[in-house]
Amino acid sequence: MSLYSIATHSLQYQVIGYRVSAEELWLEDMLLTLQVFCSLIGWLALYLVFSLSQRGPEWNCRLVTLTHGVFIVLLTAYVVFIDGPWPFTHAGTENTVLQTQALAICLGYFFFDMGWCLCYGSEGPVMLAHHAASITGILLALTMGKSGCETCAAIFGSELTNPLLQSRWFLRKLGRYDSLLGDAVDVLFIVLFATVRVGVGSVLFYHEMVSPRPALVTKVGGVVMYVLAWLFMWDIGKFALKKSRGKYKRWADSQRTDEGKMDGCCSHKGQKRLLGKIVKS
């Protein structure tokens, strides 16, 4: 066989290999798009099912949010702690199949919730920025095919407190927020947010920044999410301080009221004893 024939056959094999590779990438992209679309349709269908209760749009949307929060926390917990790899040591590595599925499910939900928020205008700029950053970060992890482990870890930390946040809203609507259960939900929410999302999140953020594997755009997204977490922490801190002061003020008022009643009772008894002495004399 001549050198020309060898070169021709080699070029043909390269072209065929390129075509196969391009077709595989196209099929993977289509499958990924289908997964996200099915997730979006699934969350929308769940919202329509909840709408049968005729409780109102926000009630139904928060039920979807609560369902997503519980499900995605369990799924990402399995991805991070059992399936692996460990995000603190393997940031920027290639996505696993389970990581990709978890990200696709979560992305479909964020598309649904972002659309609902824009439709009803229920959220402020900080929450909309959080949704936009979450969608962008998940899209980057899916399209680049890497950084899935730390993205799943970030989702786990972000969504861990979400069921408590929704429970707080439902307790308010049911008139049961001003109770021991409402106080327990608030305390647990604040503690988890401070320790997991800010505390552990700071460690994850550090490892993301120092690792050479994650892309620059992924690190920029990490900075945005970290700043948003601190903005939320600032608002939560103000809420905790305000609620603590209100609780203390009500306790102090009740103490003064009880003391006043005791003083009045003692004064009344003293007057009766004095009147009895006057009558006897």
Rosetta silent file (secondary structure, phi, psi, omega in degrees, C-alpha in Angstrom):
SEQUENCE: MSLYSIATHSLQYQVIGYRVSAEELWLEDMLLTLQVFCSLIGWLALYLVFSLSQRGPEWNCRLVTLTHGVFIVLLTAYVVFIDGPWPFTHAGTENTVLQTQALAICLGYFFFDMGWCLCYGSEGPVMLAHHAASITGILLALTMGKSGCETCAAIFGSELTNPLLQSRWFLRKLGRYDSLLGDAVDVLFIVLFATVRVGVGSVLFYHEMVSPRPALVTKVGGVVMYVLAWLFMWDIGKFALKKSRGKYKRWADSQRTDEGKMDGCCSHKGQKRLLGKIVKS
SCORE:     score description
SCORE:     0.000 S_00000001
   1 L     0.000  135.052 -177.629    0.000    0.000    0.000 S_00000001
   2 L   -77.257  164.279  177.864    1.353    3.407   -0.970 S_00000001
   3 H   -62.570  -33.931  179.310    1.881    6.310    1.397 S_00000001
   4 H   -63.462  -42.740 -179.325   -0.935    8.144   -0.401 S_00000001
   5 H   -65.670  -41.958  179.150   -3.379    5.286    0.308 S_00000001
   6 H   -61.592  -44.784 -179.525   -2.336    5.116    3.971 S_00000001
   7 H   -64.307  -38.630 -179.851   -2.791    8.871    4.346 S_00000001
   8 H   -65.819  -45.896  179.416   -6.173    8.720    2.592 S_00000001
   9 H   -63.629  -40.457  179.266   -7.440    5.886    4.786 S_00000001
  10 H   -62.792  -41.682  179.086   -6.151    7.655    7.909 S_00000001
  11 H   -65.584  -38.552  178.293   -7.940   10.851    6.907 S_00000001
  12 H   -63.424  -44.006  178.811  -11.154    8.916    6.255 S_00000001
  13 H   -62.153  -38.576  178.679  -10.978    7.280    9.678 S_00000001
  14 H   -64.880  -42.629  179.357  -10.413   10.686   11.285 S_00000001
  15 H   -64.608  -43.981  179.318  -13.407   12.179    9.447 S_00000001
  16 H   -63.367  -42.508  177.994  -15.593    9.203   10.388 S_00000001
  17 H   -62.203  -39.003  178.160  -14.422    9.443   13.989 S_00000001
  18 H   -64.884  -41.038  179.566  -15.188   13.155   14.038 S_00000001
  19 H   -64.466  -43.391  178.724  -18.660   12.503   12.652 S_00000001
  20 H   -62.313  -43.408  179.273  -19.351    9.827   15.258 S_00000001
  21 H   -63.446  -42.241  179.470  -18.062   12.098   18.010 S_00000001
  22 H   -64.854  -39.879  178.678  -20.189   15.008   16.780 S_00000001
  23 H   -66.131  -39.404  178.558  -23.271   12.778   16.599 S_00000001
  24 H   -64.210  -42.509  178.413  -22.650   11.508   20.124 S_00000001
  25 H   -63.769  -40.046  179.393  -22.308   15.057   21.440 S_00000001
  26 H   -64.299  -41.992  178.455  -25.495   16.069   19.651 S_00000001
  27 H   -65.345  -39.544  178.239  -27.375   13.113   21.134 S_00000001
  28 H   -63.666  -42.453  178.875  -26.044   13.917   24.606 S_00000001
  29 H   -64.030  -41.854  179.707  -27.150   17.545   24.266 S_00000001
  30 H   -65.535  -40.325  179.007  -30.589   16.491   23.069 S_00000001
  31 H   -64.985  -40.534  179.055  -30.937   13.995   25.929 S_00000001
  32 H   -65.491  -43.864  177.475  -29.902   16.640   28.440 S_00000001
  33 H   -61.046  -40.042  178.662  -32.372   19.149   26.993 S_00000001
  34 H   -64.414  -39.343  178.874  -35.102   16.510   27.157 S_00000001
  35 H   -63.524  -44.127  179.525  -34.321   15.820   30.813 S_00000001
  36 H   -65.381  -41.897 -179.993  -34.581   19.512   31.719 S_00000001
  37 H   -64.133  -42.582  178.085  -37.797   19.877   29.701 S_00000001
  38 H   -64.020  -37.222  176.782  -39.352   16.826   31.379 S_00000001
  39 H   -63.322  -45.162  178.620  -38.379   18.243   34.772 S_00000001
  40 H   -60.238  -45.657  179.147  -40.039   21.556   33.919 S_00000001
  41 H   -63.762  -37.755  179.962  -43.210   19.804   32.743 S_00000001
  42 H   -64.526  -45.037  178.798  -43.209   17.646   35.871 S_00000001
  43 H   -67.600  -36.833  176.948  -43.047   20.611   38.270 S_00000001
  44 H   -65.528  -40.535  178.434  -45.685   22.451   36.247 S_00000001
  45 H   -64.672  -38.970  178.086  -47.958   19.393   36.357 S_00000001
  46 H   -64.370  -38.780  176.376  -47.474   19.148   40.119 S_00000001
  47 H   -61.729  -41.705  179.290  -48.440   22.811   40.435 S_00000001
  48 H   -66.414  -35.803  176.813  -51.620   22.172   38.448 S_00000001
  49 H   -64.939  -45.187  178.252  -52.459   19.219   40.703 S_00000001
  50 H   -65.189  -26.258 -179.823  -52.021   21.380   43.805 S_00000001
  51 H   -67.874  -16.333  178.643  -54.187   24.048   42.148 S_00000001
  52 H   -65.874  -20.884  179.448  -57.183   21.730   42.469 S_00000001
  53 H   -75.963  -13.659  178.238  -57.333   22.624   46.163 S_00000001
  54 L    57.119   39.660  177.842  -58.208   26.251   45.215 S_00000001
  55 L   -87.727  -18.351 -176.745  -55.972   27.636   47.977 S_00000001
  56 L   121.082  153.619 -176.372  -54.425   30.313   45.794 S_00000001
  57 H   -59.995  -43.648 -177.304  -51.431   30.548   43.415 S_00000001
  58 H   -67.671  -39.227  177.474  -48.817   31.298   46.086 S_00000001
  59 H   -58.290  -45.765 -178.200  -50.007   28.450   48.314 S_00000001
  60 H   -67.581  -40.621  179.588  -49.730   26.024   45.378 S_00000001
  61 H   -65.413  -39.524  179.509  -46.331   27.339   44.285 S_00000001
  62 H   -70.308  -28.753  173.103  -44.942   27.042   47.802 S_00000001
  63 H   -65.606  -40.587  175.854  -46.176   23.465   47.976 S_00000001
  64 H   -63.730  -42.908  179.380  -44.174   22.764   44.808 S_00000001
  65 H   -62.164  -41.803  177.884  -41.192   24.556   46.341 S_00000001
  66 H   -63.280  -44.188  179.051  -41.502   22.498   49.521 S_00000001
  67 H   -62.020  -45.804  178.193  -41.714   19.258   47.517 S_00000001
  68 H   -62.264  -42.065 -178.544  -38.688   20.218   45.433 S_00000001
  69 H   -59.841  -47.819 -179.840  -36.741   21.242   48.526 S_00000001
  70 H   -64.572  -45.669 -176.578  -37.257   17.918   50.305 S_00000001
  71 H   -66.042  -46.468 -174.597  -36.624   15.842   47.165 S_00000001
  72 H   -73.153  -29.131  175.339  -33.527   17.693   45.941 S_00000001
  73 H   -65.326  -44.453  178.341  -31.959   17.762   49.428 S_00000001
  74 H   -64.383  -41.797 -178.019  -32.284   13.977   49.669 S_00000001
  75 H   -68.111  -48.026 -179.010  -31.000   13.494   46.122 S_00000001
  76 H   -70.120  -29.096  174.699  -28.010   15.827   46.396 S_00000001
  77 H   -62.283  -42.599  176.826  -27.182   14.427   49.849 S_00000001
  78 H   -65.046  -41.923 -179.639  -26.846   10.999   48.230 S_00000001
  79 H   -62.393  -44.731 -174.148  -24.831   12.486   45.360 S_00000001
  80 H   -77.860  -48.466 -170.007  -22.431   14.374   47.649 S_00000001
  81 H   -91.434  -20.599 -175.858  -22.037   12.047   50.642 S_00000001
  82 H  -116.997  -55.466 -175.556  -22.479    8.580   49.117 S_00000001
  83 H   -72.428  -39.157  177.545  -22.052    8.548   45.336 S_00000001
  84 L    77.395 -176.742   -1.363  -19.224   11.121   45.282 S_00000001
  85 L   -77.258  172.198 -176.882  -16.747   12.447   44.486 S_00000001
  86 L   -72.249  122.388 -173.745  -16.060   14.722   47.463 S_00000001
  87 L   -66.987  -24.429 -178.890  -16.548   18.379   46.409 S_00000001
  88 L   -73.938  -20.161 -178.942  -13.856   19.756   48.728 S_00000001
  89 L  -117.525  -14.517 -175.928  -11.141   17.738   46.978 S_00000001
  90 L  -124.265   32.522  177.636  -12.561   17.120   43.490 S_00000001
  91 L   -62.665  136.297  178.071  -13.923   20.521   42.456 S_00000001
  92 L    87.464    4.053  178.906  -13.942   20.960   38.695 S_00000001
  93 L   -79.979  168.831 -177.559  -13.975   17.248   37.844 S_00000001
  94 E   -66.852  147.246 -178.689  -16.190   15.723   35.148 S_00000001
  95 L   -70.720  142.525  170.879  -19.864   15.236   35.950 S_00000001
  96 L   -87.590  169.712 -179.827  -21.193   11.821   36.819 S_00000001
  97 H   -62.719  -43.362 -178.198  -24.479   10.522   35.431 S_00000001
  98 H   -68.469  -36.979  175.488  -26.254   11.019   38.763 S_00000001
  99 H   -61.461  -44.190  179.649  -24.887   14.546   39.138 S_00000001
 100 H   -61.765  -42.791  179.226  -26.180   15.408   35.668 S_00000001
 101 H   -64.752  -42.705  179.020  -29.636   14.031   36.470 S_00000001
 102 H   -63.184  -41.830  179.482  -29.811   15.936   39.759 S_00000001
 103 H   -66.566  -38.038  179.489  -28.767   19.184   38.047 S_00000001
 104 H   -65.787  -42.413  177.660  -31.316   18.679   35.246 S_00000001
 105 H   -61.808  -44.619 -178.850  -34.134   18.125   37.759 S_00000001
 106 H   -67.643  -38.660  179.746  -33.119   21.207   39.716 S_00000001
 107 H   -63.957  -41.845  177.070  -32.753   23.353   36.594 S_00000001
 108 H   -59.676  -40.099  177.594  -36.272   22.450   35.453 S_00000001
 109 H   -64.487  -44.671 -177.876  -37.609   23.534   38.841 S_00000001
 110 H   -65.284  -34.321  173.536  -35.752   26.856   38.759 S_00000001
 111 H   -61.478  -44.422  178.539  -37.144   27.568   35.278 S_00000001
 112 H   -62.113  -49.804 -174.672  -40.635   26.916   36.641 S_00000001
 113 H   -68.728  -37.202  177.667  -40.169   29.021   39.785 S_00000001
 114 H   -63.570  -43.372  177.706  -38.481   31.882   37.937 S_00000001
 115 H   -62.884  -40.884  179.071  -41.354   32.009   35.470 S_00000001
 116 H   -64.734  -43.573 -179.617  -43.908   31.972   38.298 S_00000001
 117 H   -62.760  -41.102  178.914  -42.112   34.767   40.169 S_00000001
 118 H   -69.202  -34.422 -179.394  -41.957   36.944   37.057 S_00000001
 119 H   -69.145  -41.982 -175.449  -45.602   36.229   36.269 S_00000001
 120 H  -101.079   -8.431  177.880  -46.920   37.129   39.730 S_00000001
 121 L    58.556   41.068 -173.533  -44.231   39.616   40.775 S_00000001
 122 L   -90.856  -14.784 -174.023  -43.985   38.070   44.230 S_00000001
 123 L  -116.733  155.134  178.877  -40.217   38.323   44.805 S_00000001
 124 L   -85.689 -178.873 -176.158  -37.751   41.176   45.166 S_00000001
 125 H   -64.826  -32.676 -178.724  -34.541   41.798   43.209 S_00000001
 126 H   -66.512  -45.311  179.862  -32.305   39.783   45.566 S_00000001
 127 H   -67.479  -38.283  176.744  -34.365   36.608   45.219 S_00000001
 128 H   -64.958  -38.446  176.370  -34.651   37.060   41.449 S_00000001
 129 H   -64.356  -37.838  177.308  -30.883   37.529   41.267 S_00000001
 130 H   -63.359  -44.067  178.757  -30.464   34.322   43.282 S_00000001
 131 H   -63.596  -43.733 -179.554  -32.705   32.422   40.855 S_00000001
 132 H   -64.084  -41.430  178.375  -30.882   33.863   37.829 S_00000001
 133 H   -66.379  -38.650  178.483  -27.481   32.990   39.313 S_00000001
 134 H   -64.078  -44.878  179.097  -28.667   29.468   40.162 S_00000001
 135 H   -62.012  -44.142 -179.703  -29.951   28.893   36.632 S_00000001
 136 H   -64.133  -43.629 -179.372  -26.720   30.223   35.126 S_00000001
 137 H   -64.150  -42.634  179.200  -24.525   28.136   37.409 S_00000001
 138 H   -67.292  -39.969  177.496  -26.414   24.910   36.722 S_00000001
 139 H   -60.966  -41.367  178.998  -26.408   25.611   32.975 S_00000001
 140 H   -63.241  -45.395 -179.980  -22.647   26.125   33.047 S_00000001
 141 H   -62.608  -36.861 -178.974  -22.068   22.869   34.919 S_00000001
 142 H   -75.512  -43.678 -176.708  -24.275   20.964   32.485 S_00000001
 143 H   -72.322  -35.703  178.574  -22.963   22.480   29.249 S_00000001
 144 H   -80.454  -21.455  179.317  -19.285   22.231   30.249 S_00000001
 145 L    76.132   19.230  178.089  -19.737   18.733   31.657 S_00000001
 146 E  -149.882  171.882 -176.182  -17.734   19.443   34.810 S_00000001
 147 L    69.690   21.312  178.416  -17.972   21.040   38.271 S_00000001
 148 H   -70.299  -32.488 -175.858  -21.080   18.985   38.954 S_00000001
 149 H   -68.087  -45.558  179.402  -19.893   17.795   42.381 S_00000001
 150 H   -73.687  -28.296  175.990  -19.461   21.272   43.899 S_00000001
 151 H   -67.437  -42.021  176.180  -22.620   22.510   42.163 S_00000001
 152 H   -64.041  -37.785  177.607  -24.621   19.679   43.746 S_00000001
 153 H   -65.000  -39.653  178.129  -23.003   20.496   47.104 S_00000001
 154 H   -65.748  -38.898  177.541  -24.017   24.152   46.704 S_00000001
 155 H   -64.667  -42.184  178.132  -27.583   23.099   45.861 S_00000001
 156 H   -58.773  -48.080 -179.911  -27.683   20.858   48.938 S_00000001
 157 H   -65.458  -36.329 -178.445  -26.568   23.712   51.193 S_00000001
 158 H   -72.756  -38.944 -175.090  -28.935   26.213   49.570 S_00000001
 159 H   -89.274   -8.815 -177.461  -32.013   23.992   49.640 S_00000001
 160 L   -61.130  -36.727 -178.955  -31.443   22.494   53.096 S_00000001
 161 L   -90.491   -6.192 -175.453  -33.202   25.421   54.792 S_00000001
 162 H   -63.544  -44.281  177.467  -35.879   25.801   52.131 S_00000001
 163 H   -58.583  -35.311  177.304  -38.429   23.373   53.668 S_00000001
 164 H   -67.522  -39.257  178.448  -38.167   25.294   56.954 S_00000001
 165 H   -62.974  -42.295  178.340  -38.725   28.579   55.136 S_00000001
 166 H   -69.337  -38.675  177.842  -41.849   27.221   53.471 S_00000001
 167 H   -60.446  -38.869  177.624  -43.087   25.675   56.743 S_00000001
 168 H   -60.489  -42.478 -179.809  -42.793   29.111   58.355 S_00000001
 169 H   -66.382  -43.062  179.570  -44.985   30.615   55.634 S_00000001
 170 H   -65.488  -37.432  176.985  -47.604   27.859   55.964 S_00000001
 171 H   -62.945  -38.629  176.996  -47.682   28.283   59.751 S_00000001
 172 H   -62.212  -46.144 -177.917  -48.381   31.993   59.264 S_00000001
 173 H   -65.925  -30.989  179.942  -51.237   31.286   56.876 S_00000001
 174 L   -88.295   -0.434  178.882  -52.720   28.719   59.253 S_00000001
 175 L    73.608   25.212 -177.517  -52.455   31.092   62.217 S_00000001
 176 L  -120.002   15.940 -177.253  -50.018   28.870   64.110 S_00000001
 177 L   -73.596  -39.859 -179.609  -46.795   30.818   63.681 S_00000001
 178 L   -80.323   69.787 -178.510  -46.901   32.555   67.092 S_00000001
 179 L  -152.074  176.900  177.885  -46.319   29.328   68.966 S_00000001
 180 H   -62.241  -36.049  178.237  -43.547   27.107   70.237 S_00000001
 181 H   -64.469  -42.959  177.838  -43.527   25.315   66.868 S_00000001
 182 H   -62.380  -41.018  177.666  -43.072   28.610   65.018 S_00000001
 183 H   -64.497  -39.981 -179.885  -40.185   29.577   67.307 S_00000001
 184 H   -64.738  -40.170  178.208  -38.556   26.160   66.791 S_00000001
 185 H   -63.376  -43.928  179.668  -38.803   26.497   63.002 S_00000001
 186 H   -63.206  -45.919 -178.744  -37.215   29.968   63.106 S_00000001
 187 H   -63.316  -45.758 -179.555  -34.365   28.910   65.397 S_00000001
 188 H   -63.838  -39.348  178.640  -33.589   25.793   63.342 S_00000001
 189 H   -62.369  -47.047 -178.594  -33.699   27.815   60.121 S_00000001
 190 H   -63.942  -43.876 -178.395  -31.279   30.455   61.443 S_00000001
 191 H   -64.650  -45.602  179.826  -28.874   27.874   62.879 S_00000001
 192 H   -65.893  -40.369 -179.683  -28.807   25.761   59.703 S_00000001
 193 H   -63.659  -45.028 -177.451  -28.411   28.779   57.441 S_00000001
 194 H   -68.860  -41.019 -175.143  -25.522   30.176   59.488 S_00000001
 195 H   -81.692  -42.092 -174.662  -23.688   26.879   59.974 S_00000001
 196 H   -90.009  -57.884 -173.220  -24.283   25.125   56.633 S_00000001
 197 H   -70.783  -37.740  179.792  -24.917   27.741   53.978 S_00000001
 198 H   -93.837  -46.906 -177.186  -22.524   30.372   55.339 S_00000001
 199 H   -68.466  -65.047  178.436  -20.135   28.316   57.473 S_00000001
 200 H   -65.363  -33.683  177.423  -19.626   25.172   55.385 S_00000001
 201 H   -61.372  -33.415  177.192  -20.341   27.227   52.268 S_00000001
 202 H   -66.360  -38.917  177.611  -17.316   29.410   53.050 S_00000001
 203 H   -65.406  -44.341  178.227  -15.092   26.315   53.190 S_00000001
 204 H   -63.016  -40.262  178.741  -16.486   25.075   49.868 S_00000001
 205 H   -62.008  -41.602  179.116  -16.013   28.528   48.361 S_00000001
 206 H   -61.850  -47.867 -179.061  -12.361   28.569   49.461 S_00000001
 207 H   -65.299  -32.280  176.980  -11.633   25.160   47.909 S_00000001
 208 H   -65.699  -40.425 -177.003  -13.396   26.240   44.711 S_00000001
 209 H   -72.121  -37.941 -175.194  -11.216   29.342   44.446 S_00000001
 210 H   -85.246  -16.698 -179.267   -7.860   27.634   45.134 S_00000001
 211 L   -73.830  137.455  179.779   -8.484   24.597   42.931 S_00000001
 212 L   -81.726  -10.446 -173.721   -6.938   24.868   39.432 S_00000001
 213 L   -78.388  -44.381 -177.269   -9.573   22.633   37.803 S_00000001
 214 L   -62.719  144.423  177.824  -12.775   24.777   37.809 S_00000001
 215 L   -68.976  158.927 -178.250  -13.155   27.203   34.916 S_00000001
 216 H   -61.106  -39.955 -179.298  -12.888   30.936   35.559 S_00000001
 217 H   -65.737  -32.130  176.684  -16.558   31.493   34.755 S_00000001
 218 H   -67.629  -39.551  178.287  -17.480   28.848   37.336 S_00000001
 219 H   -66.912  -37.768  176.010  -15.425   30.636   39.969 S_00000001
 220 H   -62.013  -42.276  176.359  -17.110   33.934   39.109 S_00000001
 221 H   -62.065  -37.023  176.652  -20.479   32.239   39.581 S_00000001
 222 H   -63.742  -38.052  176.791  -19.285   30.963   42.943 S_00000001
 223 H   -62.583  -43.272 -179.443  -18.414   34.510   43.997 S_00000001
 224 H   -62.107  -47.075 -179.641  -21.900   35.712   43.034 S_00000001
 225 H   -65.007  -35.583  179.680  -23.639   32.948   44.994 S_00000001
 226 H   -67.491  -41.284  177.118  -21.387   33.528   48.004 S_00000001
 227 H   -64.093  -42.423  178.283  -22.189   37.250   48.053 S_00000001
 228 H   -62.371  -37.130  178.034  -25.916   36.498   47.781 S_00000001
 229 H   -62.166  -39.719  178.622  -25.635   34.082   50.714 S_00000001
 230 H   -71.158  -32.011  174.845  -24.165   36.856   52.864 S_00000001
 231 H   -64.304  -44.002  176.035  -26.918   39.260   51.782 S_00000001
 232 H   -62.193  -40.454 -179.468  -29.497   36.705   52.904 S_00000001
 233 H   -63.323  -36.717  177.471  -27.536   36.202   56.152 S_00000001
 234 H   -63.426  -46.287  178.151  -27.655   39.950   56.799 S_00000001
 235 H   -63.672  -40.257  179.693  -31.444   40.004   56.383 S_00000001
 236 H   -66.062  -39.361  177.293  -31.806   36.913   58.573 S_00000001
 237 H   -61.780  -42.665  177.396  -29.636   38.499   61.262 S_00000001
 238 H   -63.844  -40.281  177.811  -31.824   41.621   61.292 S_00000001
 239 H   -63.469  -44.168 -179.188  -34.932   39.453   61.503 S_00000001
 240 H   -63.016  -40.496  179.414  -33.486   37.419   64.392 S_00000001
 241 H   -66.482  -42.832  179.842  -32.550   40.593   66.299 S_00000001
 242 H   -64.191  -43.001 -179.591  -35.977   42.138   65.740 S_00000001
 243 H   -67.890  -37.973  179.402  -37.800   38.989   66.826 S_00000001
 244 H   -64.209  -42.573  177.960  -35.605   38.590   69.922 S_00000001
 245 H   -64.076  -40.577  178.093  -36.295   42.167   70.966 S_00000001
 246 H   -63.903  -41.527  177.803  -40.021   41.676   70.422 S_00000001
 247 H   -62.469  -43.987 -179.399  -40.005   38.487   72.483 S_00000001
 248 H   -65.718  -39.929  179.904  -38.109   40.189   75.308 S_00000001
 249 H   -63.316  -43.042  178.758  -40.421   43.220   75.250 S_00000001
 250 H   -65.832  -37.659  178.002  -43.520   41.014   75.498 S_00000001
 251 H   -65.253  -42.970  179.670  -41.925   39.033   78.331 S_00000001
 252 H   -65.270  -40.005  178.490  -41.009   42.223   80.214 S_00000001
 253 H   -63.838  -40.725  179.545  -44.537   43.625   79.731 S_00000001
 254 H   -66.656  -35.610  178.149  -46.070   40.400   81.024 S_00000001
 255 H   -65.245  -43.483  178.702  -43.761   40.499   84.050 S_00000001
 256 H   -65.245  -37.405  178.224  -44.796   44.076   84.851 S_00000001
 257 H   -64.578  -43.264  178.706  -48.443   43.149   84.412 S_00000001
 258 H   -64.156  -40.312  178.805  -48.093   40.198   86.796 S_00000001
 259 H   -65.240  -38.645  178.386  -46.306   42.386   89.368 S_00000001
 260 H   -63.852  -39.829  178.595  -49.052   44.986   89.088 S_00000001
 261 H   -65.275  -41.592  179.328  -51.701   42.356   89.711 S_00000001
 262 H   -64.272  -42.806  178.340  -49.814   41.050   92.738 S_00000001
 263 H   -62.948  -41.300  179.545  -49.401   44.577   94.143 S_00000001
 264 H   -65.480  -39.085  179.682  -53.079   45.282   93.616 S_00000001
 265 H   -66.068  -44.491  179.415  -54.069   42.033   95.284 S_00000001
 266 H   -64.650  -40.075  178.885  -51.818   42.677   98.283 S_00000001
 267 H   -63.977  -39.032  179.798  -53.103   46.252   98.584 S_00000001
 268 H   -65.958  -41.503  177.932  -56.702   45.016   98.501 S_00000001
 269 H   -65.149  -39.437  178.492  -56.012   42.466  101.226 S_00000001
 270 H   -63.335  -39.431  178.765  -54.307   45.126  103.358 S_00000001
 271 H   -65.388  -37.596  179.535  -57.293   47.425  103.020 S_00000001
 272 H   -66.877  -41.000  178.460  -59.639   44.628  104.121 S_00000001
 273 H   -64.848  -40.571  178.533  -57.518   43.893  107.208 S_00000001
 274 H   -64.175  -42.025  179.057  -57.432   47.596  108.145 S_00000001
 275 H   -64.100  -36.546  179.023  -61.199   47.915  107.697 S_00000001
 276 H   -65.139  -39.202  178.400  -61.693   44.847  109.911 S_00000001
 277 H   -64.448  -40.700 -179.457  -59.584   46.401  112.700 S_00000001
 278 H   -64.558  -41.952 -178.796  -61.599   49.655  112.525 S_00000001
 279 H   -64.856  -42.190  179.620  -64.917   47.771  112.745 S_00000001
 280 H   -64.118  -38.320 -179.940  -63.725   45.750  115.776 S_00000001
 281 L   -75.372    0.000    0.000  -62.580   48.845  117.605 S_00000001
